[in-house]
């Protein structure tokens, strides 16, 4: 799913831990609830930057993904290349 815009609402804040709960909404997807840090005023962060940074991009992208369930008992071997 490609997201072109979204809205967010601050659902709650915790002053002690400097965190907040954000609820994100966009067309064609369920709402996502995310915990995020307060904007750092000393770093010039804005609420919009924090909302962008903590947005559930991966979850939105995966809405239209198609998966194939593996068969029970499937196994394999993975060769790990040595680190130089």
mmCIF file of the N, C-alpha and C atoms, coordinates in Angstrom:
data_MODEL
# 
_entry.id   MODEL 
# 
loop_
_atom_site.group_PDB 
_atom_site.id 
_atom_site.type_symbol 
_atom_site.label_atom_id 
_atom_site.label_alt_id 
_atom_site.label_comp_id 
_atom_site.label_asym_id 
_atom_site.label_entity_id 
_atom_site.label_seq_id 
_atom_site.pdbx_PDB_ins_code 
_atom_site.Cartn_x 
_atom_site.Cartn_y 
_atom_site.Cartn_z 
_atom_site.occupancy 
_atom_site.B_iso_or_equiv 
_atom_site.pdbx_formal_charge 
_atom_site.auth_seq_id 
_atom_site.auth_comp_id 
_atom_site.auth_asym_id 
_atom_site.auth_atom_id 
_atom_site.pdbx_PDB_model_num 
ATOM 1   N N  . UNK A 1 1  ? 0.844  -1.177  0.000  1.00 0.00 ? 1  UNK A N  1 
ATOM 2   C CA . UNK A 1 1  ? 0.000  0.000   0.000  1.00 0.00 ? 1  UNK A CA 1 
ATOM 3   C C  . UNK A 1 1  ? 0.889  1.240   0.000  1.00 0.00 ? 1  UNK A C  1 
ATOM 4   N N  . UNK A 1 2  ? 0.601  2.149   -0.871 1.00 0.00 ? 2  UNK A N  1 
ATOM 5   C CA . UNK A 1 2  ? 1.354  3.398   -0.922 1.00 0.00 ? 2  UNK A CA 1 
ATOM 6   C C  . UNK A 1 2  ? 0.573  4.475   -0.185 1.00 0.00 ? 2  UNK A C  1 
ATOM 7   N N  . UNK A 1 3  ? 1.197  5.069   0.799  1.00 0.00 ? 3  UNK A N  1 
ATOM 8   C CA . UNK A 1 3  ? 0.561  6.113   1.597  1.00 0.00 ? 3  UNK A CA 1 
ATOM 9   C C  . UNK A 1 3  ? 0.993  7.471   1.067  1.00 0.00 ? 3  UNK A C  1 
ATOM 10  N N  . UNK A 1 4  ? 0.010  8.320   0.740  1.00 0.00 ? 4  UNK A N  1 
ATOM 11  C CA . UNK A 1 4  ? 0.332  9.660   0.238  1.00 0.00 ? 4  UNK A CA 1 
ATOM 12  C C  . UNK A 1 4  ? 0.111  10.725  1.296  1.00 0.00 ? 4  UNK A C  1 
ATOM 13  N N  . UNK A 1 5  ? -0.703 10.418  2.308  1.00 0.00 ? 5  UNK A N  1 
ATOM 14  C CA . UNK A 1 5  ? -0.853 11.328  3.440  1.00 0.00 ? 5  UNK A CA 1 
ATOM 15  C C  . UNK A 1 5  ? -1.430 10.556  4.616  1.00 0.00 ? 5  UNK A C  1 
ATOM 16  N N  . UNK A 1 6  ? -1.232 11.089  5.787  1.00 0.00 ? 6  UNK A N  1 
ATOM 17  C CA . UNK A 1 6  ? -1.775 10.470  6.985  1.00 0.00 ? 6  UNK A CA 1 
ATOM 18  C C  . UNK A 1 6  ? -2.073 11.542  8.014  1.00 0.00 ? 6  UNK A C  1 
ATOM 19  N N  . UNK A 1 7  ? -2.884 11.184  8.983  1.00 0.00 ? 7  UNK A N  1 
ATOM 20  C CA . UNK A 1 7  ? -3.144 12.067  10.112 1.00 0.00 ? 7  UNK A CA 1 
ATOM 21  C C  . UNK A 1 7  ? -2.666 11.363  11.375 1.00 0.00 ? 7  UNK A C  1 
ATOM 22  N N  . UNK A 1 8  ? -2.418 12.159  12.389 1.00 0.00 ? 8  UNK A N  1 
ATOM 23  C CA . UNK A 1 8  ? -2.039 11.590  13.674 1.00 0.00 ? 8  UNK A CA 1 
ATOM 24  C C  . UNK A 1 8  ? -2.694 12.397  14.784 1.00 0.00 ? 8  UNK A C  1 
ATOM 25  N N  . UNK A 1 9  ? -2.907 11.734  15.918 1.00 0.00 ? 9  UNK A N  1 
ATOM 26  C CA . UNK A 1 9  ? -3.475 12.367  17.099 1.00 0.00 ? 9  UNK A CA 1 
ATOM 27  C C  . UNK A 1 9  ? -2.639 11.926  18.293 1.00 0.00 ? 9  UNK A C  1 
ATOM 28  N N  . UNK A 1 10 ? -2.283 12.872  19.160 1.00 0.00 ? 10 UNK A N  1 
ATOM 29  C CA . UNK A 1 10 ? -1.608 12.530  20.401 1.00 0.00 ? 10 UNK A CA 1 
ATOM 30  C C  . UNK A 1 10 ? -2.680 12.025  21.362 1.00 0.00 ? 10 UNK A C  1 
ATOM 31  N N  . UNK A 1 11 ? -2.617 10.738  21.681 1.00 0.00 ? 11 UNK A N  1 
ATOM 32  C CA . UNK A 1 11 ? -3.644 10.117  22.524 1.00 0.00 ? 11 UNK A CA 1 
ATOM 33  C C  . UNK A 1 11 ? -3.345 10.293  24.011 1.00 0.00 ? 11 UNK A C  1 
ATOM 34  N N  . UNK A 1 12 ? -2.061 10.257  24.369 1.00 0.00 ? 12 UNK A N  1 
ATOM 35  C CA . UNK A 1 12 ? -1.681 10.447  25.765 1.00 0.00 ? 12 UNK A CA 1 
ATOM 36  C C  . UNK A 1 12 ? -0.220 10.860  25.836 1.00 0.00 ? 12 UNK A C  1 
ATOM 37  N N  . UNK A 1 13 ? 0.166  11.446  26.972 1.00 0.00 ? 13 UNK A N  1 
ATOM 38  C CA . UNK A 1 13 ? 1.558  11.829  27.191 1.00 0.00 ? 13 UNK A CA 1 
ATOM 39  C C  . UNK A 1 13 ? 2.001  11.369  28.571 1.00 0.00 ? 13 UNK A C  1 
ATOM 40  N N  . UNK A 1 14 ? 3.297  11.082  28.697 1.00 0.00 ? 14 UNK A N  1 
ATOM 41  C CA . UNK A 1 14 ? 3.892  10.719  29.978 1.00 0.00 ? 14 UNK A CA 1 
ATOM 42  C C  . UNK A 1 14 ? 5.076  11.666  30.200 1.00 0.00 ? 14 UNK A C  1 
ATOM 43  N N  . UNK A 1 15 ? 4.859  12.669  31.022 1.00 0.00 ? 15 UNK A N  1 
ATOM 44  C CA . UNK A 1 15 ? 5.882  13.683  31.270 1.00 0.00 ? 15 UNK A CA 1 
ATOM 45  C C  . UNK A 1 15 ? 7.159  13.079  31.859 1.00 0.00 ? 15 UNK A C  1 
ATOM 46  N N  . UNK A 1 16 ? 7.015  12.088  32.743 1.00 0.00 ? 16 UNK A N  1 
ATOM 47  C CA . UNK A 1 16 ? 8.185  11.497  33.397 1.00 0.00 ? 16 UNK A CA 1 
ATOM 48  C C  . UNK A 1 16 ? 9.134  10.841  32.400 1.00 0.00 ? 16 UNK A C  1 
ATOM 49  N N  . UNK A 1 17 ? 8.589  10.087  31.455 1.00 0.00 ? 17 UNK A N  1 
ATOM 50  C CA . UNK A 1 17 ? 9.432  9.377   30.487 1.00 0.00 ? 17 UNK A CA 1 
ATOM 51  C C  . UNK A 1 17 ? 9.620  10.159  29.189 1.00 0.00 ? 17 UNK A C  1 
ATOM 52  N N  . UNK A 1 18 ? 8.982  11.328  29.092 1.00 0.00 ? 18 UNK A N  1 
ATOM 53  C CA . UNK A 1 18 ? 9.069  12.168  27.881 1.00 0.00 ? 18 UNK A CA 1 
ATOM 54  C C  . UNK A 1 18 ? 8.611  11.404  26.634 1.00 0.00 ? 18 UNK A C  1 
ATOM 55  N N  . UNK A 1 19 ? 7.529  10.643  26.797 1.00 0.00 ? 19 UNK A N  1 
ATOM 56  C CA . UNK A 1 19 ? 6.974  9.877   25.688 1.00 0.00 ? 19 UNK A CA 1 
ATOM 57  C C  . UNK A 1 19 ? 5.492  10.198  25.516 1.00 0.00 ? 19 UNK A C  1 
ATOM 58  N N  . UNK A 1 20 ? 4.992  9.846   24.343 1.00 0.00 ? 20 UNK A N  1 
ATOM 59  C CA . UNK A 1 20 ? 3.579  10.060  24.029 1.00 0.00 ? 20 UNK A CA 1 
ATOM 60  C C  . UNK A 1 20 ? 3.084  8.891   23.189 1.00 0.00 ? 20 UNK A C  1 
ATOM 61  N N  . UNK A 1 21 ? 1.789  8.728   23.164 1.00 0.00 ? 21 UNK A N  1 
ATOM 62  C CA . UNK A 1 21 ? 1.151  7.727   22.316 1.00 0.00 ? 21 UNK A CA 1 
ATOM 63  C C  . UNK A 1 21 ? 0.498  8.460   21.157 1.00 0.00 ? 21 UNK A C  1 
ATOM 64  N N  . UNK A 1 22 ? 0.861  8.058   19.935 1.00 0.00 ? 22 UNK A N  1 
ATOM 65  C CA . UNK A 1 22 ? 0.298  8.634   18.721 1.00 0.00 ? 22 UNK A CA 1 
ATOM 66  C C  . UNK A 1 22 ? -0.576 7.601   18.033 1.00 0.00 ? 22 UNK A C  1 
ATOM 67  N N  . UNK A 1 23 ? -1.723 8.032   17.526 1.00 0.00 ? 23 UNK A N  1 
ATOM 68  C CA . UNK A 1 23 ? -2.587 7.166   16.729 1.00 0.00 ? 23 UNK A CA 1 
ATOM 69  C C  . UNK A 1 23 ? -2.561 7.704   15.303 1.00 0.00 ? 23 UNK A C  1 
ATOM 70  N N  . UNK A 1 24 ? -2.104 6.859   14.375 1.00 0.00 ? 24 UNK A N  1 
ATOM 71  C CA . UNK A 1 24 ? -1.980 7.231   12.967 1.00 0.00 ? 24 UNK A CA 1 
ATOM 72  C C  . UNK A 1 24 ? -3.153 6.677   12.175 1.00 0.00 ? 24 UNK A C  1 
ATOM 73  N N  . UNK A 1 25 ? -3.639 7.474   11.221 1.00 0.00 ? 25 UNK A N  1 
ATOM 74  C CA . UNK A 1 25 ? -4.733 7.050   10.342 1.00 0.00 ? 25 UNK A CA 1 
ATOM 75  C C  . UNK A 1 25 ? -4.396 7.409   8.906  1.00 0.00 ? 25 UNK A C  1 
ATOM 76  N N  . UNK A 1 26 ? -4.795 6.534   7.987  1.00 0.00 ? 26 UNK A N  1 
ATOM 77  C CA . UNK A 1 26 ? -4.706 6.807   6.559  1.00 0.00 ? 26 UNK A CA 1 
ATOM 78  C C  . UNK A 1 26 ? -5.788 5.993   5.863  1.00 0.00 ? 26 UNK A C  1 
ATOM 79  N N  . UNK A 1 27 ? -6.209 6.441   4.698  1.00 0.00 ? 27 UNK A N  1 
ATOM 80  C CA . UNK A 1 27 ? -7.259 5.743   3.952  1.00 0.00 ? 27 UNK A CA 1 
ATOM 81  C C  . UNK A 1 27 ? -6.816 4.328   3.587  1.00 0.00 ? 27 UNK A C  1 
ATOM 82  N N  . UNK A 1 28 ? -7.713 3.365   3.750  1.00 0.00 ? 28 UNK A N  1 
ATOM 83  C CA . UNK A 1 28 ? -7.461 1.999   3.321  1.00 0.00 ? 28 UNK A CA 1 
ATOM 84  C C  . UNK A 1 28 ? -6.640 1.165   4.273  1.00 0.00 ? 28 UNK A C  1 
ATOM 85  N N  . UNK A 1 29 ? -6.417 1.664   5.486  1.00 0.00 ? 29 UNK A N  1 
ATOM 86  C CA . UNK A 1 29 ? -5.613 0.921   6.452  1.00 0.00 ? 29 UNK A CA 1 
ATOM 87  C C  . UNK A 1 29 ? -6.216 1.063   7.842  1.00 0.00 ? 29 UNK A C  1 
ATOM 88  N N  . UNK A 1 30 ? -5.985 0.073   8.695  1.00 0.00 ? 30 UNK A N  1 
ATOM 89  C CA . UNK A 1 30 ? -6.435 0.230   10.080 1.00 0.00 ? 30 UNK A CA 1 
ATOM 90  C C  . UNK A 1 30 ? -5.583 1.299   10.776 1.00 0.00 ? 30 UNK A C  1 
ATOM 91  N N  . UNK A 1 31 ? -6.097 1.863   11.853 1.00 0.00 ? 31 UNK A N  1 
ATOM 92  C CA . UNK A 1 31 ? -5.307 2.799   12.644 1.00 0.00 ? 31 UNK A CA 1 
ATOM 93  C C  . UNK A 1 31 ? -4.155 2.056   13.319 1.00 0.00 ? 31 UNK A C  1 
ATOM 94  N N  . UNK A 1 32 ? -3.035 2.742   13.483 1.00 0.00 ? 32 UNK A N  1 
ATOM 95  C CA . UNK A 1 32 ? -1.877 2.182   14.177 1.00 0.00 ? 32 UNK A CA 1 
ATOM 96  C C  . UNK A 1 32 ? -1.558 3.072   15.365 1.00 0.00 ? 32 UNK A C  1 
ATOM 97  N N  . UNK A 1 33 ? -1.294 2.445   16.504 1.00 0.00 ? 33 UNK A N  1 
ATOM 98  C CA . UNK A 1 33 ? -0.924 3.151   17.725 1.00 0.00 ? 33 UNK A CA 1 
ATOM 99  C C  . UNK A 1 33 ? 0.559  2.937   17.976 1.00 0.00 ? 33 UNK A C  1 
ATOM 100 N N  . UNK A 1 34 ? 1.271  4.048   18.215 1.00 0.00 ? 34 UNK A N  1 
ATOM 101 C CA . UNK A 1 34 ? 2.727  4.014   18.334 1.00 0.00 ? 34 UNK A CA 1 
ATOM 102 C C  . UNK A 1 34 ? 3.149  4.860   19.529 1.00 0.00 ? 34 UNK A C  1 
ATOM 103 N N  . UNK A 1 35 ? 4.167  4.411   20.244 1.00 0.00 ? 35 UNK A N  1 
ATOM 104 C CA . UNK A 1 35 ? 4.775  5.205   21.299 1.00 0.00 ? 35 UNK A CA 1 
ATOM 105 C C  . UNK A 1 35 ? 5.966  5.954   20.715 1.00 0.00 ? 35 UNK A C  1 
ATOM 106 N N  . UNK A 1 36 ? 6.105  7.233   21.067 1.00 0.00 ? 36 UNK A N  1 
ATOM 107 C CA . UNK A 1 36 ? 7.182  8.055   20.509 1.00 0.00 ? 36 UNK A CA 1 
ATOM 108 C C  . UNK A 1 36 ? 7.723  8.990   21.583 1.00 0.00 ? 36 UNK A C  1 
ATOM 109 N N  . UNK A 1 37 ? 8.931  9.441   21.367 1.00 0.00 ? 37 UNK A N  1 
ATOM 110 C CA . UNK A 1 37 ? 9.542  10.424  22.252 1.00 0.00 ? 37 UNK A CA 1 
ATOM 111 C C  . UNK A 1 37 ? 8.989  11.816  21.969 1.00 0.00 ? 37 UNK A C  1 
ATOM 112 N N  . UNK A 1 38 ? 9.007  12.682  22.977 1.00 0.00 ? 38 UNK A N  1 
ATOM 113 C CA . UNK A 1 38 ? 8.651  14.080  22.768 1.00 0.00 ? 38 UNK A CA 1 
ATOM 114 C C  . UNK A 1 38 ? 9.652  14.708  21.798 1.00 0.00 ? 38 UNK A C  1 
ATOM 115 N N  . UNK A 1 39 ? 9.229  15.737  21.066 1.00 0.00 ? 39 UNK A N  1 
ATOM 116 C CA . UNK A 1 39 ? 10.190 16.484  20.243 1.00 0.00 ? 39 UNK A CA 1 
ATOM 117 C C  . UNK A 1 39 ? 11.253 17.138  21.135 1.00 0.00 ? 39 UNK A C  1 
ATOM 118 N N  . UNK A 1 40 ? 12.493 17.114  20.677 1.00 0.00 ? 40 UNK A N  1 
ATOM 119 C CA . UNK A 1 40 ? 13.599 17.748  21.415 1.00 0.00 ? 40 UNK A CA 1 
ATOM 120 C C  . UNK A 1 40 ? 13.716 19.200  20.970 1.00 0.00 ? 40 UNK A C  1 
ATOM 121 N N  . UNK A 1 41 ? 13.261 20.116  21.802 1.00 0.00 ? 41 UNK A N  1 
ATOM 122 C CA . UNK A 1 41 ? 13.300 21.536  21.496 1.00 0.00 ? 41 UNK A CA 1 
ATOM 123 C C  . UNK A 1 41 ? 14.746 22.003  21.326 1.00 0.00 ? 41 UNK A C  1 
ATOM 124 N N  . UNK A 1 42 ? 15.651 21.459  22.159 1.00 0.00 ? 42 UNK A N  1 
ATOM 125 C CA . UNK A 1 42 ? 17.058 21.871  22.078 1.00 0.00 ? 42 UNK A CA 1 
ATOM 126 C C  . UNK A 1 42 ? 17.706 21.449  20.762 1.00 0.00 ? 42 UNK A C  1 
ATOM 127 N N  . UNK A 1 43 ? 17.106 20.478  20.076 1.00 0.00 ? 43 UNK A N  1 
ATOM 128 C CA . UNK A 1 43 ? 17.606 20.042  18.768 1.00 0.00 ? 43 UNK A CA 1 
ATOM 129 C C  . UNK A 1 43 ? 16.794 20.631  17.619 1.00 0.00 ? 43 UNK A C  1 
ATOM 130 N N  . UNK A 1 44 ? 15.783 21.418  17.946 1.00 0.00 ? 44 UNK A N  1 
ATOM 131 C CA . UNK A 1 44 ? 14.954 22.038  16.923 1.00 0.00 ? 44 UNK A CA 1 
ATOM 132 C C  . UNK A 1 44 ? 13.922 21.102  16.308 1.00 0.00 ? 44 UNK A C  1 
ATOM 133 N N  . UNK A 1 45 ? 13.647 19.963  16.968 1.00 0.00 ? 45 UNK A N  1 
ATOM 134 C CA . UNK A 1 45 ? 12.659 19.021  16.416 1.00 0.00 ? 45 UNK A CA 1 
ATOM 135 C C  . UNK A 1 45 ? 11.252 19.594  16.534 1.00 0.00 ? 45 UNK A C  1 
ATOM 136 N N  . UNK A 1 46 ? 10.431 19.292  15.542 1.00 0.00 ? 46 UNK A N  1 
ATOM 137 C CA . UNK A 1 46 ? 9.025  19.694  15.571 1.00 0.00 ? 46 UNK A CA 1 
ATOM 138 C C  . UNK A 1 46 ? 8.145  18.466  15.760 1.00 0.00 ? 46 UNK A C  1 
ATOM 139 N N  . UNK A 1 47 ? 6.917  18.714  16.125 1.00 0.00 ? 47 UNK A N  1 
ATOM 140 C CA . UNK A 1 47 ? 5.963  17.606  16.281 1.00 0.00 ? 47 UNK A CA 1 
ATOM 141 C C  . UNK A 1 47 ? 5.777  16.880  14.955 1.00 0.00 ? 47 UNK A C  1 
ATOM 142 N N  . UNK A 1 48 ? 5.733  17.616  13.855 1.00 0.00 ? 48 UNK A N  1 
ATOM 143 C CA . UNK A 1 48 ? 5.542  17.001  12.539 1.00 0.00 ? 48 UNK A CA 1 
ATOM 144 C C  . UNK A 1 48 ? 6.724  16.084  12.190 1.00 0.00 ? 48 UNK A C  1 
ATOM 145 N N  . UNK A 1 49 ? 7.939  16.496  12.552 1.00 0.00 ? 49 UNK A N  1 
ATOM 146 C CA . UNK A 1 49 ? 9.111  15.647  12.298 1.00 0.00 ? 49 UNK A CA 1 
ATOM 147 C C  . UNK A 1 49 ? 9.041  14.350  13.102 1.00 0.00 ? 49 UNK A C  1 
ATOM 148 N N  . UNK A 1 50 ? 8.609  14.457  14.353 1.00 0.00 ? 50 UNK A N  1 
ATOM 149 C CA . UNK A 1 50 ? 8.475  13.253  15.174 1.00 0.00 ? 50 UNK A CA 1 
ATOM 150 C C  . UNK A 1 50 ? 7.375  12.356  14.616 1.00 0.00 ? 50 UNK A C  1 
ATOM 151 N N  . UNK A 1 51 ? 6.261  12.952  14.219 1.00 0.00 ? 51 UNK A N  1 
ATOM 152 C CA . UNK A 1 51 ? 5.169  12.163  13.637 1.00 0.00 ? 51 UNK A CA 1 
ATOM 153 C C  . UNK A 1 51 ? 5.648  11.432  12.386 1.00 0.00 ? 51 UNK A C  1 
ATOM 154 N N  . UNK A 1 52 ? 6.436  12.071  11.564 1.00 0.00 ? 52 UNK A N  1 
ATOM 155 C CA . UNK A 1 52 ? 6.995  11.453  10.354 1.00 0.00 ? 52 UNK A CA 1 
ATOM 156 C C  . UNK A 1 52 ? 7.960  10.330  10.733 1.00 0.00 ? 52 UNK A C  1 
ATOM 157 N N  . UNK A 1 53 ? 8.839  10.616  11.667 1.00 0.00 ? 53 UNK A N  1 
ATOM 158 C CA . UNK A 1 53 ? 9.876  9.655   12.076 1.00 0.00 ? 53 UNK A CA 1 
ATOM 159 C C  . UNK A 1 53 ? 9.282  8.365   12.649 1.00 0.00 ? 53 UNK A C  1 
ATOM 160 N N  . UNK A 1 54 ? 8.216  8.472   13.430 1.00 0.00 ? 54 UNK A N  1 
ATOM 161 C CA . UNK A 1 54 ? 7.633  7.311   14.092 1.00 0.00 ? 54 UNK A CA 1 
ATOM 162 C C  . UNK A 1 54 ? 6.434  6.714   13.348 1.00 0.00 ? 54 UNK A C  1 
ATOM 163 N N  . UNK A 1 55 ? 6.112  7.246   12.173 1.00 0.00 ? 55 UNK A N  1 
ATOM 164 C CA . UNK A 1 55 ? 4.974  6.730   11.389 1.00 0.00 ? 55 UNK A CA 1 
ATOM 165 C C  . UNK A 1 55 ? 5.190  5.251   11.052 1.00 0.00 ? 55 UNK A C  1 
ATOM 166 N N  . UNK A 1 56 ? 4.120  4.478   11.002 1.00 0.00 ? 56 UNK A N  1 
ATOM 167 C CA . UNK A 1 56 ? 4.230  3.037   10.755 1.00 0.00 ? 56 UNK A CA 1 
ATOM 168 C C  . UNK A 1 56 ? 4.397  2.701   9.270  1.00 0.00 ? 56 UNK A C  1 
ATOM 169 N N  . UNK A 1 57 ? 5.466  3.207   8.668  1.00 0.00 ? 57 UNK A N  1 
ATOM 170 C CA . UNK A 1 57 ? 5.703  3.012   7.236  1.00 0.00 ? 57 UNK A CA 1 
ATOM 171 C C  . UNK A 1 57 ? 5.741  1.546   6.851  1.00 0.00 ? 57 UNK A C  1 
ATOM 172 N N  . UNK A 1 58 ? 6.468  0.740   7.599  1.00 0.00 ? 58 UNK A N  1 
ATOM 173 C CA . UNK A 1 58 ? 6.595  -0.689  7.269  1.00 0.00 ? 58 UNK A CA 1 
ATOM 174 C C  . UNK A 1 58 ? 5.225  -1.371  7.309  1.00 0.00 ? 58 UNK A C  1 
ATOM 175 N N  . UNK A 1 59 ? 4.457  -1.104  8.337  1.00 0.00 ? 59 UNK A N  1 
ATOM 176 C CA . UNK A 1 59 ? 3.143  -1.737  8.480  1.00 0.00 ? 59 UNK A CA 1 
ATOM 177 C C  . UNK A 1 59 ? 2.220  -1.355  7.328  1.00 0.00 ? 59 UNK A C  1 
ATOM 178 N N  . UNK A 1 60 ? 2.237  -0.095  6.934  1.00 0.00 ? 60 UNK A N  1 
ATOM 179 C CA . UNK A 1 60 ? 1.405  0.330   5.802  1.00 0.00 ? 60 UNK A CA 1 
ATOM 180 C C  . UNK A 1 60 ? 1.855  -0.356  4.514  1.00 0.00 ? 60 UNK A C  1 
ATOM 181 N N  . UNK A 1 61 ? 3.153  -0.436  4.317  1.00 0.00 ? 61 UNK A N  1 
ATOM 182 C CA . UNK A 1 61 ? 3.676  -1.061  3.093  1.00 0.00 ? 61 UNK A CA 1 
ATOM 183 C C  . UNK A 1 61 ? 3.270  -2.531  3.019  1.00 0.00 ? 61 UNK A C  1 
ATOM 184 N N  . UNK A 1 62 ? 3.212  -3.200  4.151  1.00 0.00 ? 62 UNK A N  1 
ATOM 185 C CA . UNK A 1 62 ? 2.937  -4.633  4.183  1.00 0.00 ? 62 UNK A CA 1 
ATOM 186 C C  . UNK A 1 62 ? 1.456  -4.985  4.016  1.00 0.00 ? 62 UNK A C  1 
ATOM 187 N N  . UNK A 1 63 ? 0.573  -4.006  4.059  1.00 0.00 ? 63 UNK A N  1 
ATOM 188 C CA . UNK A 1 63 ? -0.862 -4.301  3.952  1.00 0.00 ? 63 UNK A CA 1 
ATOM 189 C C  . UNK A 1 63 ? -1.193 -5.045  2.664  1.00 0.00 ? 63 UNK A C  1 
ATOM 190 N N  . UNK A 1 64 ? -0.590 -4.669  1.555  1.00 0.00 ? 64 UNK A N  1 
ATOM 191 C CA . UNK A 1 64 ? -0.873 -5.304  0.269  1.00 0.00 ? 64 UNK A CA 1 
ATOM 192 C C  . UNK A 1 64 ? 0.093  -6.439  -0.072 1.00 0.00 ? 64 UNK A C  1 
ATOM 193 N N  . UNK A 1 65 ? 1.017  -6.740  0.824  1.00 0.00 ? 65 UNK A N  1 
ATOM 194 C CA . UNK A 1 65 ? 2.001  -7.793  0.542  1.00 0.00 ? 65 UNK A CA 1 
ATOM 195 C C  . UNK A 1 65 ? 1.318  -9.153  0.484  1.00 0.00 ? 65 UNK A C  1 
ATOM 196 N N  . UNK A 1 66 ? 1.856  -10.027 -0.340 1.00 0.00 ? 66 UNK A N  1 
ATOM 197 C CA . UNK A 1 66 ? 1.338  -11.387 -0.444 1.00 0.00 ? 66 UNK A CA 1 
ATOM 198 C C  . UNK A 1 66 ? 2.381  -12.340 0.111  1.00 0.00 ? 66 UNK A C  1 
ATOM 199 N N  . UNK A 1 67 ? 1.931  -13.304 0.879  1.00 0.00 ? 67 UNK A N  1 
ATOM 200 C CA . UNK A 1 67 ? 2.825  -14.246 1.535  1.00 0.00 ? 67 UNK A CA 1 
ATOM 201 C C  . UNK A 1 67 ? 2.489  -15.664 1.127  1.00 0.00 ? 67 UNK A C  1 
ATOM 202 N N  . UNK A 1 68 ? 3.462  -16.538 1.253  1.00 0.00 ? 68 UNK A N  1 
ATOM 203 C CA . UNK A 1 68 ? 3.253  -17.964 1.022  1.00 0.00 ? 68 UNK A CA 1 
ATOM 204 C C  . UNK A 1 68 ? 3.686  -18.703 2.274  1.00 0.00 ? 68 UNK A C  1 
ATOM 205 N N  . UNK A 1 69 ? 2.771  -19.448 2.863  1.00 0.00 ? 69 UNK A N  1 
ATOM 206 C CA . UNK A 1 69 ? 3.085  -20.200 4.080  1.00 0.00 ? 69 UNK A CA 1 
ATOM 207 C C  . UNK A 1 69 ? 4.008  -21.375 3.749  1.00 0.00 ? 69 UNK A C  1 
ATOM 208 N N  . UNK A 1 70 ? 5.057  -21.580 4.536  1.00 0.00 ? 70 UNK A N  1 
ATOM 209 C CA . UNK A 1 70 ? 5.929  -22.735 4.298  1.00 0.00 ? 70 UNK A CA 1 
ATOM 210 C C  . UNK A 1 70 ? 5.241  -24.013 4.741  1.00 0.00 ? 70 UNK A C  1 
ATOM 211 N N  . UNK A 1 71 ? 5.695  -25.152 4.192  1.00 0.00 ? 71 UNK A N  1 
ATOM 212 C CA . UNK A 1 71 ? 5.163  -26.445 4.617  1.00 0.00 ? 71 UNK A CA 1 
ATOM 213 C C  . UNK A 1 71 ? 5.751  -26.808 5.966  1.00 0.00 ? 71 UNK A C  1 
ATOM 214 N N  . UNK A 1 72 ? 4.949  -27.432 6.800  1.00 0.00 ? 72 UNK A N  1 
ATOM 215 C CA . UNK A 1 72 ? 5.440  -27.928 8.082  1.00 0.00 ? 72 UNK A CA 1 
ATOM 216 C C  . UNK A 1 72 ? 6.547  -28.933 7.820  1.00 0.00 ? 72 UNK A C  1 
ATOM 217 N N  . UNK A 1 73 ? 7.640  -28.783 8.511  1.00 0.00 ? 73 UNK A N  1 
ATOM 218 C CA . UNK A 1 73 ? 8.772  -29.690 8.342  1.00 0.00 ? 73 UNK A CA 1 
ATOM 219 C C  . UNK A 1 73 ? 9.823  -29.169 7.384  1.00 0.00 ? 73 UNK A C  1 
ATOM 220 N N  . UNK A 1 74 ? 9.528  -28.076 6.690  1.00 0.00 ? 74 UNK A N  1 
ATOM 221 C CA . UNK A 1 74 ? 10.516 -27.498 5.775  1.00 0.00 ? 74 UNK A CA 1 
ATOM 222 C C  . UNK A 1 74 ? 11.777 -27.161 6.561  1.00 0.00 ? 74 UNK A C  1 
ATOM 223 N N  . UNK A 1 75 ? 12.924 -27.494 6.008  1.00 0.00 ? 75 UNK A N  1 
ATOM 224 C CA . UNK A 1 75 ? 14.192 -27.158 6.657  1.00 0.00 ? 75 UNK A CA 1 
ATOM 225 C C  . UNK A 1 75 ? 15.205 -26.802 5.596  1.00 0.00 ? 75 UNK A C  1 
ATOM 226 N N  . UNK A 1 76 ? 16.311 -26.255 6.024  1.00 0.00 ? 76 UNK A N  1 
ATOM 227 C CA . UNK A 1 76 ? 17.358 -25.868 5.097  1.00 0.00 ? 76 UNK A CA 1 
ATOM 228 C C  . UNK A 1 76 ? 18.624 -25.547 5.838  1.00 0.00 ? 76 UNK A C  1 
ATOM 229 N N  . UNK A 1 77 ? 19.642 -25.216 5.091  1.00 0.00 ? 77 UNK A N  1 
ATOM 230 C CA . UNK A 1 77 ? 20.939 -24.837 5.657  1.00 0.00 ? 77 UNK A CA 1 
ATOM 231 C C  . UNK A 1 77 ? 21.326 -23.492 5.069  1.00 0.00 ? 77 UNK A C  1 
ATOM 232 N N  . UNK A 1 78 ? 21.819 -22.620 5.906  1.00 0.00 ? 78 UNK A N  1 
ATOM 233 C CA . UNK A 1 78 ? 22.266 -21.299 5.477  1.00 0.00 ? 78 UNK A CA 1 
ATOM 234 C C  . UNK A 1 78 ? 23.764 -21.224 5.684  1.00 0.00 ? 78 UNK A C  1 
ATOM 235 N N  . UNK A 1 79 ? 24.492 -20.925 4.629  1.00 0.00 ? 79 UNK A N  1 
ATOM 236 C CA . UNK A 1 79 ? 25.949 -20.790 4.683  1.00 0.00 ? 79 UNK A CA 1 
ATOM 237 C C  . UNK A 1 79 ? 26.284 -19.329 4.998  1.00 0.00 ? 79 UNK A C  1 
ATOM 238 N N  . UNK A 1 80 ? 27.037 -19.116 6.052  1.00 0.00 ? 80 UNK A N  1 
ATOM 239 C CA . UNK A 1 80 ? 27.409 -17.760 6.441  1.00 0.00 ? 80 UNK A CA 1 
ATOM 240 C C  . UNK A 1 80 ? 28.821 -17.480 5.967  1.00 0.00 ? 80 UNK A C  1 
ATOM 241 N N  . UNK A 1 81 ? 28.986 -16.424 5.196  1.00 0.00 ? 81 UNK A N  1 
ATOM 242 C CA . UNK A 1 81 ? 30.312 -16.063 4.673  1.00 0.00 ? 81 UNK A CA 1 
ATOM 243 C C  . UNK A 1 81 ? 31.186 -15.540 5.816  1.00 0.00 ? 81 UNK A C  1 
ATOM 244 N N  . UNK A 1 82 ? 32.440 -15.915 5.844  1.00 0.00 ? 82 UNK A N  1 
ATOM 245 C CA . UNK A 1 82 ? 33.336 -15.415 6.906  1.00 0.00 ? 82 UNK A CA 1 
ATOM 246 C C  . UNK A 1 82 ? 33.538 -13.914 6.795  1.00 0.00 ? 82 UNK A C  1 
ATOM 247 N N  . UNK A 1 83 ? 33.651 -13.252 7.946  1.00 0.00 ? 83 UNK A N  1 
ATOM 248 C CA . UNK A 1 83 ? 33.904 -11.818 8.000  1.00 0.00 ? 83 UNK A CA 1 
ATOM 249 C C  . UNK A 1 83 ? 35.387 -11.552 7.863  1.00 0.00 ? 83 UNK A C  1 
ATOM 250 N N  . UNK A 1 84 ? 35.760 -10.585 7.078  1.00 0.00 ? 84 UNK A N  1 
ATOM 251 C CA . UNK A 1 84 ? 37.178 -10.237 6.916  1.00 0.00 ? 84 UNK A CA 1 
ATOM 252 C C  . UNK A 1 84 ? 37.517 -8.996  7.709  1.00 0.00 ? 84 UNK A C  1 
# 
